[in-house]
Amino acid sequence: MGTFAIFMLAIGLSMDAFAVAVSIGLTMPHTGIKKNLIVGLYFGGFQAVMPLIGYLIASRFASHIVAYSHWIAFVLLLFLGGKMISSGLKKELDTVESSLSPRHMLPLALATSIDALAVGVSLAFLYVDILPAVVLIGVVTFIISGVGVYIGGAVGVKFKSKAAFIGGAMLIMIGVKILLEHI
């Protein structure tokens, strides 16, 4: 598998992270480089680490993880999306600091990177040099996620209290999409 193929794989893997990053940006009154970097680091880091883990455990536990990965992602995104919708309906948006807290970001980063674990297993079977591959996947996701936060922030300023509702609905739709793709 060549560099271009891995680059295209990285773009594909980063699309869920991009959509979630947009929804995060929707709930922020002001996005800035620091916030974009934080979100990018979470999503890019997880998208890099998960294929590495998948590569290392390869086929040993893959059938168990792959069989339930879509359910795990769905439940995490459903729960977090529901919380965002609830806060949007109450018009009590969380502060930017709490929305970028590890308690909020870790489940999102995990949910959007579970499919990367299975990709890592596939990369092991294809004898791909894993370190350059995971670096490329992480960097691409980092950049795309940062852009997503920026786009969401630009749109969120216009929607204000409706932004959390829209962002939560987006998370739920992503969760449903992941579930439907694997059923």
N, CA, C and O of each residue as an XYZ file, in Angstrom:
732
protein
N       0.864     -1.171      0.000
C       0.000      0.000      0.000
C       0.904      1.226      0.000
O       1.751      1.384      0.879
N       0.718      2.088     -0.988
C       1.571      3.254     -1.148
C       1.122      4.438     -0.315
O       0.088      4.394      0.350
N       1.911      5.489     -0.362
C       1.638      6.694      0.412
C       0.316      7.332      0.012
O      -0.447      7.772      0.873
N       0.038      7.386     -1.293
C      -1.216      7.991     -1.746
C      -2.420      7.210     -1.222
O      -3.410      7.809     -0.800
N      -2.345      5.896     -1.244
C      -3.445      5.067     -0.743
C      -3.642      5.283      0.756
O      -4.775      5.340      1.234
N      -2.550      5.402      1.489
C      -2.659      5.652      2.932
C      -3.219      7.049      3.181
O      -4.002      7.246      4.110
N      -2.819      8.027      2.351
C      -3.360      9.384      2.458
C      -4.870      9.372      2.234
O      -5.606     10.019      2.980
N      -5.339      8.655      1.229
C      -6.776      8.558      0.966
C      -7.494      7.833      2.111
O      -8.609      8.200      2.483
N      -6.851      6.812      2.660
C      -7.387      6.119      3.824
C      -7.507      7.088      5.001
O      -8.509      7.085      5.717
N      -6.483      7.911      5.193
C      -6.491      8.896      6.281
C      -7.638      9.882      6.123
O      -8.294     10.234      7.103
N      -7.881     10.324      4.910
C      -9.002     11.247      4.674
C     -10.319     10.548      5.017
O     -11.177     11.131      5.680
N     -10.475      9.323      4.575
C     -11.693      8.576      4.885
C     -11.894      8.396      6.384
O     -12.997      8.584      6.897
N     -10.825      8.031      7.082
C     -10.921      7.835      8.526
C     -11.236      9.135      9.262
O     -11.866      9.110     10.319
N     -10.807     10.257      8.716
C     -10.972     11.533      9.418
C     -12.356     12.155      9.228
O     -12.661     13.154      9.879
N     -13.186     11.611      8.376
C     -14.478     12.239      8.093
C     -15.408     12.259      9.298
O     -16.092     13.258      9.521
N     -15.455     11.187     10.078
C     -16.276     11.208     11.290
C     -15.732     12.238     12.280
O     -16.497     12.970     12.909
N     -14.417     12.289     12.412
C     -13.802     13.271     13.307
C     -14.113     14.694     12.831
O     -14.362     15.582     13.647
N     -14.099     14.909     11.523
C     -14.428     16.223     10.972
C     -15.851     16.620     11.345
O     -16.081     17.739     11.802
N     -16.808     15.713     11.154
C     -18.202     16.017     11.457
C     -18.394     16.311     12.942
O     -19.135     17.224     13.306
N     -17.728     15.541     13.796
C     -17.830     15.786     15.239
C     -17.148     17.106     15.590
O     -17.642     17.846     16.441
N     -16.025     17.410     14.950
C     -15.332     18.679     15.191
C     -16.217     19.857     14.800
O     -16.222     20.879     15.488
N     -16.963     19.730     13.711
C     -17.900     20.786     13.323
C     -18.942     20.965     14.421
O     -19.267     22.094     14.790
N     -19.465     19.861     14.943
C     -20.486     19.966     15.991
C     -19.903     20.569     17.272
O     -20.604     21.286     17.987
N     -18.658     20.295     17.564
C     -18.004     20.930     18.723
C     -17.880     22.423     18.476
O     -18.176     23.230     19.357
N     -17.444     22.790     17.282
C     -17.328     24.203     16.939
C     -18.654     24.933     17.014
O     -18.688     26.117     17.351
N     -19.758     24.244     16.703
C     -21.079     24.862     16.776
C     -21.410     25.343     18.187
O     -22.138     26.322     18.351
N     -20.887     24.671     19.194
C     -21.224     25.028     20.576
C     -20.276     26.058     21.168
O     -20.439     26.453     22.323
N     -19.289     26.500     20.395
C     -18.313     27.466     20.902
C     -18.615     28.854     20.370
O     -18.753     29.042     19.162
N     -18.717     29.829     21.267
C     -18.976     31.180     20.790
C     -17.798     31.754     19.993
O     -17.996     32.530     19.059
N     -16.605     31.377     20.360
C     -15.415     31.891     19.670
C     -14.408     30.759     19.530
O     -13.917     30.224     20.524
N     -14.112     30.406     18.307
C     -13.061     29.413     18.112
C     -11.770     30.162     17.863
O     -11.772     31.270     17.326
N     -10.704     29.568     18.247
C      -9.394     30.149     18.030
C      -8.403     29.037     17.783
O      -8.742     27.856     17.853
N      -7.197     29.419     17.498
C      -6.174     28.441     17.158
C      -5.976     27.432     18.287
O      -5.770     26.248     18.019
N      -6.034     27.872     19.537
C      -5.830     26.964     20.670
C      -6.913     25.886     20.713
O      -6.613     24.710     20.918
N      -8.157     26.281     20.523
C      -9.268     25.322     20.552
C      -9.180     24.357     19.373
O      -9.434     23.160     19.514
N      -8.816     24.895     18.207
C      -8.659     24.034     17.035
C      -7.539     23.017     17.264
O      -7.663     21.853     16.883
N      -6.456     23.461     17.882
C      -5.330     22.563     18.163
C      -5.715     21.476     19.157
O      -5.340     20.315     18.990
N      -6.463     21.849     20.189
C      -6.872     20.869     21.206
C      -7.721     19.770     20.573
O      -7.462     18.584     20.774
N      -8.734     20.170     19.810
C      -9.608     19.185     19.160
C      -8.805     18.354     18.166
O      -8.948     17.133     18.107
N      -7.961     19.022     17.388
C      -7.128     18.314     16.421
C      -6.205     17.307     17.084
O      -6.010     16.209     16.564
N      -5.635     17.670     18.226
C      -4.744     16.753     18.937
C      -5.494     15.530     19.461
O      -4.998     14.407     19.368
N      -6.680     15.747     20.008
C      -7.472     14.601     20.480
C      -7.788     13.659     19.327
O      -7.474     12.470     19.381
N      -8.414     14.202     18.281
C      -8.852     13.346     17.181
C      -7.675     12.793     16.388
O      -7.656     11.609     16.050
N      -6.697     13.639     16.089
C      -5.517     13.165     15.353
C      -4.734     12.139     16.144
O      -4.251     11.150     15.592
N      -4.608     12.379     17.452
C      -3.892     11.434     18.309
C      -4.568     10.078     18.363
O      -3.918      9.041     18.224
N      -5.882     10.093     18.567
C      -6.607      8.824     18.622
C      -6.597      8.117     17.272
O      -6.459      6.896     17.209
N      -6.745      8.886     16.185
C      -6.739      8.265     14.855
C      -5.376      7.677     14.531
O      -5.287      6.766     13.708
N      -4.313      8.170     15.153
C      -2.976      7.605     14.946
C      -2.737      6.398     15.856
O      -2.162      5.395     15.433
N      -3.182      6.506     17.101
C      -2.908      5.445     18.076
C      -3.755      4.190     17.821
O      -3.266      3.072     17.983
N      -4.998      4.368     17.432
C      -5.878      3.208     17.265
C      -5.401      2.246     16.172
O      -5.425      1.037     16.402
N      -4.967      2.716     14.992
C      -4.456      1.752     14.016
C      -3.183      1.070     14.503
O      -2.931     -0.090     14.178
N      -2.386      1.790     15.280
C      -1.186      1.190     15.843
C      -1.552      0.052     16.789
O      -0.950     -1.021     16.753
N      -2.546      0.304     17.635
C      -3.016     -0.756     18.543
C      -3.563     -1.928     17.734
O      -3.244     -3.084     18.012
N      -4.389     -1.624     16.730
C      -4.943     -2.679     15.887
C      -3.861     -3.470     15.185
O      -3.948     -4.691     15.058
N      -2.857     -2.772     14.736
C      -1.732     -3.420     14.057
C      -1.010     -4.365     15.017
O      -0.645     -5.482     14.652
N      -0.813     -3.895     16.249
C      -0.071     -4.688     17.228
C      -0.840     -5.927     17.692
O      -0.246     -6.987     17.892
N      -2.130     -5.800     17.859
C      -2.891     -6.983     18.296
C      -3.372     -7.815     17.117
O      -3.827     -8.949     17.270
N      -3.255     -7.208     15.917
C      -3.613     -7.837     14.646
C      -4.825     -8.752     14.768
O      -5.890     -8.291     15.177
N      -4.707     -9.963     14.446
C      -5.880    -10.830     14.372
C      -6.219    -11.494     15.704
O      -7.231    -12.188     15.804
N      -5.411    -11.296     16.701
C      -5.637    -11.991     17.974
C      -7.010    -11.710     18.576
O      -7.730    -12.631     18.962
N      -7.363    -10.428     18.652
C      -8.653    -10.061     19.230
C      -9.549     -9.330     18.236
O     -10.623     -8.857     18.609
N      -9.134     -9.233     17.003
C      -9.845     -8.413     16.019
C     -11.304     -8.820     15.849
O     -12.178     -7.957     15.765
N     -11.575    -10.098     15.797
C     -12.956    -10.521     15.555
C     -13.881    -10.081     16.687
O     -15.057     -9.804     16.451
N     -13.367    -10.016     17.900
C     -14.188     -9.587     19.034
C     -14.433     -8.086     18.996
O     -15.543     -7.631     19.274
N     -13.409     -7.317     18.656
C     -13.527     -5.870     18.641
C     -14.364     -5.415     17.455
O     -15.275     -4.602     17.615
N     -14.069     -5.924     16.278
C     -14.769     -5.513     15.066
C     -16.247     -5.855     15.161
O     -17.086     -5.108     14.659
N     -16.570     -6.950     15.786
C     -17.963     -7.374     15.881
C     -18.822     -6.388     16.678
O     -20.030     -6.321     16.450
N     -18.243     -5.634     17.590
C     -19.004     -4.738     18.446
C     -18.604     -3.277     18.316
O     -19.204     -2.427     18.975
N     -17.615     -2.953     17.492
C     -17.112     -1.585     17.420
C     -18.192     -0.587     17.014
O     -18.238      0.521     17.547
N     -19.049     -0.962     16.089
C     -20.099     -0.049     15.647
C     -21.107      0.218     16.765
O     -21.635      1.326     16.866
N     -21.377     -0.768     17.594
C     -22.290     -0.569     18.722
C     -21.676      0.356     19.767
O     -22.363      1.211     20.327
N     -20.379      0.184     20.029
C     -19.695      1.042     20.992
C     -19.722      2.490     20.514
O     -20.062      3.391     21.281
N     -19.366      2.717     19.255
C     -19.379      4.072     18.694
C     -20.791      4.658     18.727
O     -20.973      5.821     19.087
N     -21.786      3.856     18.354
C     -23.174      4.319     18.341
C     -23.629      4.757     19.736
O     -24.192      5.841     19.887
N     -23.392      3.936     20.741
C     -23.837      4.258     22.103
C     -23.133      5.518     22.616
O     -23.778      6.384     23.207
N     -21.822      5.630     22.397
C     -21.097      6.819     22.847
C     -21.629      8.083     22.180
O     -21.873      9.085     22.851
N     -21.810      8.038     20.866
C     -22.289      9.215     20.148
C     -23.747      9.530     20.476
O     -24.118     10.701     20.557
N     -24.572      8.517     20.663
C     -25.961      8.720     21.059
C     -26.032      9.406     22.424
O     -26.788     10.360     22.606
N     -25.246      8.920     23.371
C     -25.234      9.499     24.715
C     -24.764     10.952     24.680
O     -25.422     11.833     25.234
N     -23.625     11.203     24.029
C     -23.081     12.565     23.995
C     -23.967     13.499     23.190
O     -24.153     14.655     23.571
N     -24.519     13.014     22.077
C     -25.442     13.828     21.295
C     -26.695     14.161     22.078
O     -27.187     15.288     22.018
N     -27.210     13.197     22.806
C     -28.379     13.437     23.656
C     -28.122     14.486     24.714
O     -28.981     15.324     24.992
N     -26.936     14.440     25.306
C     -26.583     15.460     26.304
C     -26.514     16.845     25.671
O     -26.971     17.822     26.263
N     -25.946     16.933     24.475
C     -25.855     18.232     23.798
C     -27.245     18.754     23.441
O     -27.521     19.942     23.608
N     -28.115     17.883     22.956
C     -29.474     18.308     22.616
C     -30.203     18.778     23.866
O     -30.888     19.801     23.842
N     -30.059     18.040     24.950
C     -30.694     18.415     26.205
C     -30.244     19.799     26.666
O     -31.066     20.616     27.082
N     -28.947     20.059     26.594
C     -28.460     21.376     27.012
C     -28.920     22.454     26.037
O     -29.147     23.593     26.446
N     -29.061     22.120     24.757
C     -29.554     23.083     23.779
C     -31.009     23.437     24.016
O     -31.405     24.592     23.861
N     -31.812     22.439     24.394
C     -33.212     22.693     24.691
C     -33.376     23.531     25.950
O     -34.301     24.337     26.055
N     -32.469     23.333     26.905
C     -32.508     24.107     28.145
C     -31.870     25.473     27.965
O     -31.951     26.324     28.850
N     -31.235     25.683     26.819
C     -30.510     26.912     26.517
C     -29.432     27.188     27.560
O     -29.126     28.339     27.870
N     -28.861     26.106     28.096
C     -27.758     26.214     29.046
C     -26.554     25.532     28.428
O     -26.256     24.381     28.746
N     -25.862     26.238     27.546
C     -24.703     25.650     26.900
C     -23.569     25.486     27.886
O     -23.343     26.345     28.740
N     -22.849     24.368     27.764
C     -21.655     24.182     28.563
C     -20.637     25.227     28.172
O     -20.662     25.750     27.058
N     -19.746     25.527     29.087
C     -18.685     26.463     28.750
C     -17.722     25.797     27.799
O     -17.652     24.571     27.715
N     -16.980     26.618     27.086
C     -16.014     26.090     26.125
C     -15.005     25.207     26.825
O     -14.626     24.160     26.300
N     -14.561     25.620     28.013
C     -13.563     24.837     28.727
C     -14.072     23.445     29.059
O     -13.323     22.477     28.931
N     -15.323     23.317     29.480
C     -15.819     21.989     29.818
C     -16.050     21.153     28.560
O     -15.924     19.929     28.603
N     -16.386     21.799     27.441
C     -16.609     21.025     26.228
C     -15.305     20.493     25.646
O     -15.323     19.558     24.846
N     -14.177     21.076     26.038
C     -12.879     20.585     25.588
C     -12.161     19.797     26.683
O     -10.984     19.464     26.549
N     -12.876     19.507     27.756
C     -12.276     18.763     28.857
C     -12.074     17.306     28.437
O     -12.763     16.814     27.542
N     -11.132     16.620     29.081
C     -10.938     15.198     28.766
C     -12.213     14.376     28.953
O     -12.447     13.429     28.203
N     -13.032     14.721     29.934
C     -14.280     13.996     30.180
C     -15.204     14.058     28.964
O     -15.953     13.117     28.702
N     -15.151     15.141     28.241
C     -15.989     15.304     27.051
C     -15.281     14.810     25.787
O     -15.900     14.159     24.945
N     -14.011     15.110     25.655
C     -13.281     14.829     24.418
C     -12.854     13.366     24.267
O     -12.868     12.841     23.154
N     -12.481     12.704     25.351
C     -12.017     11.316     25.236
C     -13.065     10.379     24.636
O     -12.740      9.604     23.737
N     -14.327     10.429     25.112
C     -15.312      9.542     24.487
C     -15.551      9.875     23.008
O     -15.762      8.975     22.195
N     -15.518     11.161     22.662
C     -15.701     11.537     21.262
C     -14.551     11.039     20.407
O     -14.760     10.496     19.322
N     -13.335     11.226     20.901
C     -12.155     10.776     20.154
C     -12.168      9.252     20.011
O     -11.815      8.719     18.958
N     -12.571      8.565     21.060
C     -12.654      7.105     21.003
C     -13.723      6.660     20.006
O     -13.481      5.780     19.180
N     -14.895      7.267     20.085
C     -16.001      6.865     19.215
C     -15.673      7.070     17.740
O     -16.068      6.265     16.896
N     -14.950      8.146     17.429
C     -14.637      8.420     16.018
C     -13.419      7.651     15.521
O     -13.113      7.686     14.329
N     -12.719      6.957     16.417
C     -11.495      6.268     15.990
C     -11.557      4.749     16.123
O     -10.573      4.067     15.836
N     -12.677      4.218     16.544
C     -12.781      2.762     16.700
C     -12.580      2.055     15.360
O     -11.956      0.996     15.296
N     -13.118      2.652     14.288
C     -12.931      2.013     12.983
C     -11.455      1.982     12.582
O     -11.037      1.113     11.816
N     -10.673      2.921     13.095
C      -9.235      2.942     12.805
C      -8.529      1.732     13.423
O      -7.491      1.299     12.924
N      -9.081      1.193     14.492
C      -8.529     -0.013     15.099
C      -8.587     -1.173     14.104
O      -7.613     -1.905     13.931
N      -9.729     -1.327     13.459
C      -9.876     -2.384     12.460
C      -8.974     -2.133     11.259
O      -8.441     -3.073     10.668
N      -8.805     -0.862     10.901
C      -7.897     -0.518      9.800
C      -6.477     -0.953     10.148
O      -5.749     -1.452      9.289
N      -6.086     -0.765     11.395
C      -4.752     -1.195     11.835
C      -4.558     -2.685     11.665
O      -3.476     -3.133     11.285
N      -5.596     -3.459     11.943
C      -5.523     -4.908     11.740
C      -5.306     -5.196     10.256
O      -4.477     -6.031      9.893
N      -6.053     -4.501      9.407
C      -5.900     -4.692      7.962
C      -4.502     -4.316      7.495
O      -3.919     -4.997      6.652
N      -3.970     -3.239      8.040
C      -2.625     -2.802      7.650
C      -1.573     -3.851      8.026
O      -0.570     -4.013      7.331
N      -1.811     -4.550      9.120
C      -0.875     -5.608      9.519
C      -0.878     -6.730      8.492
O       0.177     -7.270      8.160
N      -2.047     -7.082      7.990
C      -2.143     -8.152      7.000
C      -1.581     -7.737      5.643
O      -1.216     -8.586      4.829
N      -1.515     -6.433      5.406
C      -0.975     -5.917      4.141
C       0.522     -5.599      4.245
O       1.132     -5.128      3.285
N       1.100     -5.861      5.409
C       2.533     -5.629      5.653
C       2.944     -4.182      5.402
O       3.996     -3.910      4.825
N       2.097     -3.264      5.846
C       2.375     -1.831      5.710
C       3.361     -1.417      6.799
O       3.287     -1.902      7.928
N       4.283     -0.521      6.457
C       5.187      0.059      7.456
C       4.327      0.967      8.333
O       3.941      2.056      7.908
N       4.029      0.527      9.543
C       2.974      1.131     10.357
C       3.312      2.534     10.867
O       2.418      3.378     10.931
N       4.550      2.811     11.226
C       4.852      4.119     11.807
C       4.598      5.277     10.848
O       3.921      6.228     11.238
N       5.101      5.249      9.619
C       4.754      6.353      8.714
C       3.246      6.420      8.435
O       2.694      7.507      8.263
N       2.592      5.273      8.392
C       1.153      5.244      8.118
C       0.366      5.931      9.230
O      -0.504      6.755      8.949
N       0.660      5.604     10.486
C      -0.104      6.202     11.581
C       0.223      7.683     11.745
O      -0.639      8.464     12.147
N       1.447      8.074     11.442
C       1.793      9.502     11.493
C       0.967     10.256     10.446
O       0.401     11.308     10.745
N       0.897      9.730      9.237
C       0.120     10.379      8.178
C      -1.362     10.434      8.542
O      -2.006     11.467      8.355
N      -1.899      9.350      9.052
C      -3.305      9.317      9.466
C      -3.556     10.353     10.563
O      -4.548     11.081     10.512
N      -2.671     10.422     11.546
C      -2.827     11.377     12.641
C      -2.739     12.819     12.176
O      -3.534     13.655     12.606
N      -1.789     13.126     11.308
C      -1.605     14.496     10.829
C      -2.804     14.937      9.976
O      -3.302     16.052     10.132
N      -3.253     14.076      9.092
C      -4.406     14.415      8.247
C      -5.636     14.667      9.118
O      -6.351     15.646      8.907
N      -5.886     13.801     10.085
C      -7.044     13.971     10.965
C      -6.901     15.226     11.817
O      -7.884     15.932     12.044
N      -5.700     15.510     12.290
C      -5.433     16.721     13.066
C      -5.846     17.960     12.266
O      -6.564     18.822     12.773
N      -5.395     18.043     11.035
C      -5.692     19.206     10.196
C      -7.176     19.303      9.879
O      -7.781     20.367     10.013
N      -7.754     18.190      9.459
C      -9.170     18.194      9.088
C     -10.063     18.511     10.289
O     -11.069     19.204     10.138
N      -9.714     18.021     11.465
C     -10.497     18.306     12.671
C     -10.409     19.786     13.050
O     -11.411     20.395     13.425
N      -9.222     20.353     12.952
C      -9.064     21.775     13.249
C      -9.908     22.637     12.322
O     -10.528     23.607     12.759
N      -9.932     22.285     11.057
C     -10.766     22.999     10.081
C     -12.248     22.828     10.435
O     -13.034     23.766     10.301
N     -12.621     21.636     10.883
C     -14.007     21.383     11.276
C     -14.448     22.262     12.435
O     -15.561     22.788     12.425
N     -13.591     22.427     13.430
C     -13.922     23.296     14.569
C     -14.115     24.728     14.079
O     -15.048     25.417     14.493
N     -13.228     25.163     13.200
C     -13.326     26.522     12.665
C     -14.653     26.726     11.925
O     -15.338     27.727     12.135
N     -15.004     25.783     11.070
C     -16.255     25.884     10.310
C     -17.452     25.883     11.258
O     -18.360     26.703     11.121
N     -17.450     24.971     12.208
C     -18.545     24.915     13.178
C     -18.652     26.182     13.996
O     -19.755     26.652     14.276
N     -17.508     26.742     14.384
C     -17.511     27.988     15.153
C     -18.076     29.145     14.355
O     -18.812     29.972     14.893
N     -17.740     29.210     13.088
C     -18.244     30.288     12.234
C     -19.759     30.192     12.085
O     -20.446     31.213     12.102
N     -20.282     28.995     11.940
C     -21.712     28.793     11.803
C     -22.405     28.945     13.162
O     -23.505     29.492     13.238
N     -21.765     28.465     14.230
C     -22.358     28.481     15.565
C     -22.634     29.869     16.087
O     -23.600     30.068     16.824
N     -21.809     30.838     15.724
C     -22.019     32.219     16.169
C     -23.384     32.720     15.692
O     -24.041     33.499     16.383
N     -23.802     32.274     14.524
C     -25.075     32.729     13.965
C     -26.274     32.033     14.607
O     -27.362     32.605     14.674
N     -26.077     30.790     15.083
C     -27.193     30.022     15.616
C     -27.322     30.091     17.131
O     -28.389     29.782     17.662
N     -26.298     30.477     17.828
C     -26.233     30.612     19.275
C     -26.837     29.420     20.005
O     -26.243     28.342     19.968
N     -27.991     29.551     20.672
C     -28.507     28.476     21.520
C     -28.941     27.244     20.718
O     -28.988     26.144     21.269
N     -29.255     27.402     19.445
C     -29.636     26.258     18.627
C     -28.426     25.421     18.242
O     -28.581     24.293     17.773
N     -27.220     25.955     18.432
C     -26.005     25.264     18.004
C     -25.819     23.942     18.748
O     -25.432     22.947     18.135
N     -26.084     23.909     20.052
C     -25.918     22.667     20.808
C     -26.902     21.615     20.327
O     -26.556     20.437     20.233
N     -28.124     22.030     20.020
C     -29.123     21.096     19.502
C     -28.666     20.528     18.159
O     -28.737     19.319     17.939
N     -28.202     21.387     17.273
C     -27.730     20.952     15.954
C     -26.515     20.042     16.094
O     -26.435     19.000     15.442
N     -25.567     20.437     16.946
C     -24.372     19.616     17.164
C     -24.718     18.250     17.726
O     -24.160     17.241     17.293
N     -25.634     18.206     18.686
C     -26.062     16.930     19.254
C     -26.747     16.054     18.227
O     -26.515     14.846     18.175
N     -27.599     16.666     17.403
C     -28.267     15.916     16.344
C     -27.243     15.349     15.362
O     -27.398     14.227     14.880
N     -26.192     16.127     15.065
C     -25.146     15.638     14.172
C     -24.441     14.429     14.768
O     -24.174     13.460     14.057
N     -24.132     14.469     16.070
C     -23.477     13.330     16.716
C     -24.355     12.086     16.643
O     -23.870     10.992     16.354
N     -25.629     12.255     16.901
C     -26.543     11.113     16.845
C     -26.614     10.560     15.421
O     -26.614      9.344     15.228
N     -26.676     11.443     14.427
C     -26.724     10.985     13.035
C     -25.445     10.238     12.652
O     -25.497      9.244     11.927
N     -24.303     10.714     13.138
C     -23.049     10.010     12.859
C     -23.084      8.624     13.498
O     -22.678      7.640     12.878
N     -23.572      8.547     14.743
C     -23.695      7.261     15.421
C     -24.598      6.303     14.672
O     -24.269      5.127     14.520
N     -25.747      6.801     14.198
C     -26.675      5.973     13.432
C     -26.024      5.517     12.129
O     -26.167      4.360     11.733
N     -25.305      6.428     11.460
C     -24.608      6.091     10.204
C     -23.611      4.970     10.444
O     -23.554      4.016      9.668
N     -22.827      5.072     11.505
C     -21.844      4.034     11.826
C     -22.544      2.703     12.080
O     -22.101      1.659     11.603
N     -23.629      2.750     12.828
C     -24.373      1.521     13.133
C     -24.941      0.894     11.863
O     -24.816     -0.313     11.654
N     -25.562      1.707     11.019
C     -26.191      1.179      9.803
C     -25.163      0.617      8.818
O     -25.457     -0.333      8.093
N     -23.965      1.195      8.789
C     -22.921      0.699      7.893
C     -22.441     -0.701      8.282
O     -21.887     -1.422      7.453
N     -22.653     -1.080      9.534
C     -22.120     -2.357     10.018
C     -23.192     -3.398     10.306
O     -22.879     -4.503     10.749
N     -24.429     -3.063     10.064
C     -25.507     -4.041     10.313
C     -25.823     -4.756      9.021
O     -26.698     -5.622      8.993
